[in-house]
Amino acid sequence: MTKNFIRRWVPDAEKLSKTPGLGRLGNRLRDHPHLFHLNRHSVSYAFLVGLFFAYVPAPGQAFMAAAGAVILRANLPIALALVWISNPFTLPFFVLSAYSAGAFVLGAPAIELPNELSWHWVKSLGNLIWPFAVGSFIMGAAAGLLGFMMVQGLWRWGVLRRWGQRRQRLSSKP
């Protein structure tokens, strides 16, 4: 994972501040350059925040991820991009995995799909809220921590590899 690869895909603060939809935030984005740094810590915290809030089933999850990125001084564009992995195509996986994890932890029974819809079955869906909420928190925390550790490890591996290459180059010189 190199900085050049990430820089190619992530917009900088100057470009984002000129975006029409971000008019009010434009100056604030320029005043906080740490939100756009590409170092091991800012990128790994961006993965932590972005993947955690990808599992939050609430409107405004991007705003919550942006607030988390500001608080943790994480890379803002990466955190916001990672939130969008939960989209209409991936939502069934996110919902099912979150509910399954929450039901397992809380000992809730598995959901049973009826043969035909009834008002009684719709009312029983209220019992799914707590397992889903607990599972969303658990899965979000697990995904965020896993992403954080992967970025930390891959970044360190890349640095050590470059050091080794440089050491070989220097030792082979006469």
Secondary structure, DSSP 4 states (H G I P E B T S, - for coil): --HHHHHHHSPPHHHHHT-GGGTTTHHHHHH-GGGG--SHHHHHHHHHHHHHHHT--STTHHHHHHHHHHHHT--HHHHHHHHTTSSTTTHHHHHHHHHHHHHHHHTPPPP---SS--HHHHHHGGGGHHHHHHHHHHHHHHHHHHHHHHHHHHHHHHHHHHHHHHHHHHHH--
